């Protein structure tokens, strides 16, 4: 799967180095996999959630951070839409995914 954009991850990691290892591990795993659908994704990331409109939420670093990604399975593209703490995610989750 092609991830758009690794630069977003790098910029976030520069400001939050405690999550760098977890975000890079997520990137390596997702970019080396070709998932067919959400059920296939759940085998690799059991805590991932579908939140609507092709948006999927990943728990990062023991659920301290949330990563929201738009995934299109057929063209194998994942676009990073949000990275933040769990508290920051709670502020945007009701408005961001429609």
C-alpha atoms as a printed R data frame, in Angstrom:
   type eleno elety resid chain resno       x      y      z
1  ATOM     1    CA   UNK     A     1   0.000  0.000  0.000
2  ATOM     2    CA   UNK     A     2   1.270  3.463 -0.866
3  ATOM     3    CA   UNK     A     3   1.213  5.911  2.057
4  ATOM     4    CA   UNK     A     4   0.664  9.620  1.467
5  ATOM     5    CA   UNK     A     5   2.709 11.138  3.035
6  ATOM     6    CA   UNK     A     6   5.677  9.872  4.987
7  ATOM     7    CA   UNK     A     7   6.765 13.497  5.381
8  ATOM     8    CA   UNK     A     8   3.716 14.093  7.603
9  ATOM     9    CA   UNK     A     9   4.914 11.316  9.895
10 ATOM    10    CA   UNK     A    10   8.467 12.663  9.940
11 ATOM    11    CA   UNK     A    11   7.295 16.167 10.859
12 ATOM    12    CA   UNK     A    12   5.120 14.843 13.673
13 ATOM    13    CA   UNK     A    13   7.921 12.627 14.978
14 ATOM    14    CA   UNK     A    14  10.276 15.610 15.072
15 ATOM    15    CA   UNK     A    15   7.881 17.322 17.493
16 ATOM    16    CA   UNK     A    16   6.902 14.140 19.393
17 ATOM    17    CA   UNK     A    17   9.945 11.833 19.436
18 ATOM    18    CA   UNK     A    18   8.351  9.452 21.954
19 ATOM    19    CA   UNK     A    19   6.055  8.086 19.229
20 ATOM    20    CA   UNK     A    20   8.642  7.892 16.450
21 ATOM    21    CA   UNK     A    21   9.335  4.175 16.791
22 ATOM    22    CA   UNK     A    22   5.651  3.269 16.837
23 ATOM    23    CA   UNK     A    23   4.793  5.491 13.854
24 ATOM    24    CA   UNK     A    24   7.697  4.190 11.792
25 ATOM    25    CA   UNK     A    25   6.718  0.600 12.635
26 ATOM    26    CA   UNK     A    26   3.146  1.381 11.509
27 ATOM    27    CA   UNK     A    27   4.498  2.911  8.276
28 ATOM    28    CA   UNK     A    28   6.722 -0.069  7.510
29 ATOM    29    CA   UNK     A    29   3.908 -2.506  8.136
30 ATOM    30    CA   UNK     A    30   1.267 -0.703  6.099
31 ATOM    31    CA   UNK     A    31   3.560  0.113  3.180
32 ATOM    32    CA   UNK     A    32   4.631 -3.523  2.824
33 ATOM    33    CA   UNK     A    33   1.089 -4.942  2.805
34 ATOM    34    CA   UNK     A    34  -1.726 -5.128  0.291
35 ATOM    35    CA   UNK     A    35  -4.977 -5.383  2.194
36 ATOM    36    CA   UNK     A    36  -8.113 -6.409  0.339
37 ATOM    37    CA   UNK     A    37 -10.598 -4.958  2.820
38 ATOM    38    CA   UNK     A    38 -11.136 -3.878  6.425
39 ATOM    39    CA   UNK     A    39 -11.306 -7.469  7.685
40 ATOM    40    CA   UNK     A    40  -7.885 -8.126  6.185
41 ATOM    41    CA   UNK     A    41  -6.542 -4.925  7.796
42 ATOM    42    CA   UNK     A    42  -7.936 -6.017 11.195
43 ATOM    43    CA   UNK     A    43  -5.767 -9.139 11.136
44 ATOM    44    CA   UNK     A    44  -2.670 -6.921 11.150
45 ATOM    45    CA   UNK     A    45  -4.096 -4.169 13.379
46 ATOM    46    CA   UNK     A    46  -6.798 -5.643 15.648
47 ATOM    47    CA   UNK     A    47  -7.418 -2.331 17.416
48 ATOM    48    CA   UNK     A    48  -8.003 -0.382 14.170
49 ATOM    49    CA   UNK     A    49 -11.473  1.094 13.793
50 ATOM    50    CA   UNK     A    50 -13.526  2.150 10.797
51 ATOM    51    CA   UNK     A    51 -15.073  5.553 11.578
52 ATOM    52    CA   UNK     A    52 -16.869  6.236  8.292
53 ATOM    53    CA   UNK     A    53 -16.186  7.731  4.884
54 ATOM    54    CA   UNK     A    54 -13.109  5.508  4.262
55 ATOM    55    CA   UNK     A    55 -11.466  6.802  7.472
56 ATOM    56    CA   UNK     A    56  -9.683  4.324  9.744
57 ATOM    57    CA   UNK     A    57  -8.238  5.033 13.186
58 ATOM    58    CA   UNK     A    58  -5.074  3.354 14.448
59 ATOM    59    CA   UNK     A    59  -3.950  3.369 18.064
60 ATOM    60    CA   UNK     A    60  -0.297  4.329 18.288
61 ATOM    61    CA   UNK     A    61   2.063  3.727 21.190
62 ATOM    62    CA   UNK     A    62  -0.335  2.037 23.558
63 ATOM    63    CA   UNK     A    63  -3.276  4.246 22.543
64 ATOM    64    CA   UNK     A    64  -1.434  7.409 23.595
65 ATOM    65    CA   UNK     A    65  -1.693  8.684 20.020
66 ATOM    66    CA   UNK     A    66  -4.272  8.310 17.291
67 ATOM    67    CA   UNK     A    67  -3.586  8.126 13.583
68 ATOM    68    CA   UNK     A    68  -6.489  8.704 11.189
69 ATOM    69    CA   UNK     A    69  -5.966  7.452  7.657
70 ATOM    70    CA   UNK     A    70  -8.168  7.428  4.562
71 ATOM    71    CA   UNK     A    71  -7.705  4.032  2.943
72 ATOM    72    CA   UNK     A    72  -8.770  3.082 -0.547
73 ATOM    73    CA   UNK     A    73  -8.255 -0.649 -0.854
74 ATOM    74    CA   UNK     A    74  -8.614 -1.046 -4.624
75 ATOM    75    CA   UNK     A    75  -5.896  1.415 -5.658
76 ATOM    76    CA   UNK     A    76  -3.924  0.514 -2.494
77 ATOM    77    CA   UNK     A    77  -3.577  4.087 -1.214
78 ATOM    78    CA   UNK     A    78  -3.513  5.306  2.389
79 ATOM    79    CA   UNK     A    79  -3.621  9.058  3.050
80 ATOM    80    CA   UNK     A    80  -2.740 10.330  6.510
81 ATOM    81    CA   UNK     A    81  -5.415 12.796  7.669
82 ATOM    82    CA   UNK     A    82  -4.611 13.312 11.367
83 ATOM    83    CA   UNK     A    83  -1.984 12.450 13.960
84 ATOM    84    CA   UNK     A    84  -2.479 13.528 17.535
85 ATOM    85    CA   UNK     A    85  -2.849 12.575 21.134
86 ATOM    86    CA   UNK     A    86  -5.886 10.699 22.293
87 ATOM    87    CA   UNK     A    87  -7.235 13.930 23.835
88 ATOM    88    CA   UNK     A    88  -6.719 15.854 20.571
89 ATOM    89    CA   UNK     A    89  -8.501 13.103 18.665
90 ATOM    90    CA   UNK     A    90 -11.471 13.282 21.030
91 ATOM    91    CA   UNK     A    91 -11.885 16.981 20.138
92 ATOM    92    CA   UNK     A    92 -12.089 16.372 16.378
93 ATOM    93    CA   UNK     A    93 -13.663 12.928 16.038
94 ATOM    94    CA   UNK     A    94 -17.271 14.110 15.855
95 ATOM    95    CA   UNK     A    95 -16.717 16.586 13.022
96 ATOM    96    CA   UNK     A    96 -13.811 15.358 10.946
97 ATOM    97    CA   UNK     A    97 -14.972 12.150  9.299
98 ATOM    98    CA   UNK     A    98 -18.167 13.002  7.476
